[in-house]
Amino acid sequence: AKKAAILLGVFFGLMMAGAAMFVPSILGISEGGIAHLAVNGVQILALSMPFVSLLYLLTSYNVLTNKIIFGVVIASLYELILSAPLAMILGNIFGIYGVFIGVCVAPALTWLVVKCYVQLKEGKDAWPLRLAGKTKQAFLFDFKVEPQSIVETQTKIETILKSNDIPSEAVIRCVFLFEEVFMEIYDKNGQKPVSGECVISLTEDAIQMIEIDDGVIFTMGDEMEDLHSLREYVLSRAITNWSGSLDYLKAISFNRNRFLVHLKEESDQGDEVL
């Protein structure tokens, strides 16, 4: 996801830089000096897009892991605490170009500050998901969304869960959700190559599974309202009865879902799934 976010940032940055020449005509700027300044300013700001994309990815992770306040702090740090002062300070030193440079470097500085803070406070392994605290262990899987890779990753997850003495019923539910979710993603994308990530974190009372892919964007909640296959039906019932909670977030071009599988049943709803 990090590499994809950087590539997307570079892509949008290049598009932004290429479209900069049209800014004067769009804004109705006719004076040559101001038009030249506007074009250069947009091109400078385009350099910040990779880090803007990374910050977007980081705040999305915080939403999925229920650290919404920390995500708000990151956004405030970028938008208010760093961008404005940097623009003012560098603007006083270098003029109008200093304003553009200040706004441009703010995302990179925000990323660096947040990364240093998390690693110093919670350790290097806590970056970027910050799954420490109630989380006993966390595992990250990176793979191509295709049947063979899905099954291989599913087997690895099952082995890890069993080695951590997770109840067999919870293991079955987790690996089932993993396979059905990623096979649904595979079906939706046809022949298009898709990369996927899955974070499995273990707490005292639940298994948290965060799914990320860069395939076709579709809302799983809406999907389940209009079923087209047996897999969609089974998956919808499993999500309803097994997951306990489902968070969905669309950001840039990524699909993100979070599933929480409780180790102990909170009710009898999960007894019948199909």
N, C-alpha and C positions, 0 to 999 in steps of 0.2 A: 504494500500500500504506500509506503514511503517513496519508493522509486516511482510508482505511478503518479503520486502527487507531484513529485518534482518534474516529471515529464509533462504533466498537464500544466504546471506553472510555466515551464519553458514554452510550451505551445501557445498558451494564452499571452505570454509576454511577447513572443514573436508576432502574434496577430496584432497586439496592441501597438507594438513599435511600427509595424507595417501600415497600420491604419492612422498613425499619427499625422501623416501628411494631409489627411482629409479633415482634421480637427478645425483649422481656420475656416474652411468653407461651411462646415456644419454649424459653427458658432457665429458665423458672419463676420469674421475678423478680416479686415481689408488692409490694415496698416502692415507693411512688410516686416518691421522689427518685432511687433507683437506676435505676428503669425509665426515667425521663426522661433520666437521664445516659446510659444505654445507647443509647437512640434517637438522641440528639444525637451520640454518639460514632460510631455507624455512618454517620450522615449526613455527618459531617465526613470520615470515611475514604472515602466515596463520591466525594468531590471529586478524589481521587488517581487514579481509575481510568483517565482518558485517558493519563496518563504511565506508569502500570503497563502499559497496552496497548502503548505505544511502546517501553518497555524490553523487553517480550516480543518485539516485532518486531525490535528491534536485536540481541538475543541470538540470535534465529533466523538473521539474516543472518550472524552470526559463525560459527555452526555450518556454514552452507552454504559459506562461504569458507575453511573449515579454520582458523579463528582461535578454536578452542574455549577456549583458556586465557584469551584476552581476554574471551570471554563469561562465563567463571567469575569473572573479576575484576569485571566489571560487576555480576553477581549478588551477589557478596560486598560490593561497595561499597554497593549498595542495602540488602541485608538486614542486614549486620553493621556496617559502618563508619559509615554515616550514620543509619540508622533508629534504632538503639538509643541512640547519643549524643544525637541530636536529641530523642528522646522524654524522655530523662533531664534534659537541660538545660532544655527548655521546660516539662517537668513541674515542675521545681523553681521555675520562675518563675510559671507560670500554673496550676499544680495539674493535676488529672486531664485537663482540656481541653487543657493544654499537651502531654500525652502523645499525645493524638489528633492534634493539629496537627503534632507532630514526625513521626509516622508518615505523615501525609498529605503533607507537603512533601518527604519523602525521595525519592520517585520523580522529582519534577521537578528536584530538586537533583542527583540522580544523572545524569539526562539532560543537564543543563547542564554538569556537570563533565566527563563523557565527551566531549561534543561539543567543548568548549573544548580538551581534551587532544589529541584527534585532529586538529583543525584547526590547532592551534599546532605540533604535531609533524610532521604529514604534509601540511598544506595544506588549504584549504577544499574543494577538489575531492575529497579523500579521504573526506569524510563522506557517508553513514554506512558505505559498503561497505568502505572501507580496501583498495582494490584496487591501491594503489601497490606499489612494490618490484619483484617479478618481472613485474608487469603492465605492458605497454608502453602500452596504451590500453584504455579502457573506455567502453562506450556503453549508454545507458539508453533503452528504448523503452516508451512508455505508450500503450495502445490498447484499443479494445473488442474482445472476443473474438467476432468475426463474420467470415465468409469474406472479405469485401472488405478489411477492416482487416488480417486475417492476411496476405493476399497482398501488400498494400501494404507492410507492415512487413517481410515476408520479402524483398521486392525491395530495401528500404533496407539490410537486413543484408547481402545478397549484394553490393551495390555497395560497402559499406564494407570487407568482407573482401577483395574483389578489389583495391580501391585500396590496401590494405595488403600486397599481394603474398603473400596466403595461398595455398598450393597449391590448385589447382582441386578436387582430390579432397576435401580438408578442407572447402572451401566448400560443395560439394554435400552432404556429410554434415550440416553444420551447418544449412543452410537446409531440408534435408529433415526433420531432427529438429524444427526449429522449427514447420514447417507441420503435421506429423503430430501433434505433441504438442498444439498449440492447436486443431486441428480435432477431436481426440479430446475435449478439454475442451468445445468448442462442442457436439459431439454429446451429451455427457453432461448438459448443462444445458438442452437443448431450446430453448424460447422465452425462458428466463430471461436477462435482460441480465447480462453478466459483464465485469468489467474485468480486464485483464491487464497485466503488466509483464514485460519481458525485459531482462536485463543481459548484454551480450556483452563479455567481457574477453579481451584478447589477451596471451599470454605468449610466451616464446621457443619453446616446443615444443607449445603446445596452445591451443585455443579453449575458454573456459569459458562456458557458457550457464546462467544462473540464471532459472528460470521461476517467476512468482508469479501467482496468480489468486484471485479471491474467490468462485468458483463452488461447485458441489456438491463436498463433500469426498469423495474416493475415493483409495485407495492404489494407485498405478500398479503397484507390484510385485505386489500381490494380483490386480489387474485382469488382468495378463498371464498369470496361471496359468489363467484361465478365459476363453478367447477367444470373442468373439461376432461378430466381423466381420473382413474382410480387413485393414482398417486396424489393428486391434488386433494381428493376427498380424505384419504388416509392421513395426509400431512395436516390438513385443517383440523381433523379430529384430535390428532396427537398434540398439536399446538394448543388447542382448547383445553384438553383434559390433562396433559402432562406437564406443560411448560411452567405453569405457575405465573409467569409474566413473559411478555413479548414486547420488546422495544424495537422500533423500526426507525431508521434515519436515512434520508437521502442527502448526500453532500457531494458536490462536484459530480463525478461520474461513478461513484461507488455505491453499491448496495450494502447496507449494514443491518444486521439483525442481532438481537441478543436474546438468548434463551436461558431461563433459569430452571434447572431441574432439581427439585427438592429431594433430599435423601430420605426424608420421612414424609409420608402423606399428611397434608393438613386437613383433608376431607376425604370422602369416599368417591369424589368425582372421577378419580383416575381409574376406578376399577373397570369401567367399560369404556373402551376407546373406539371401537368400530361399531 
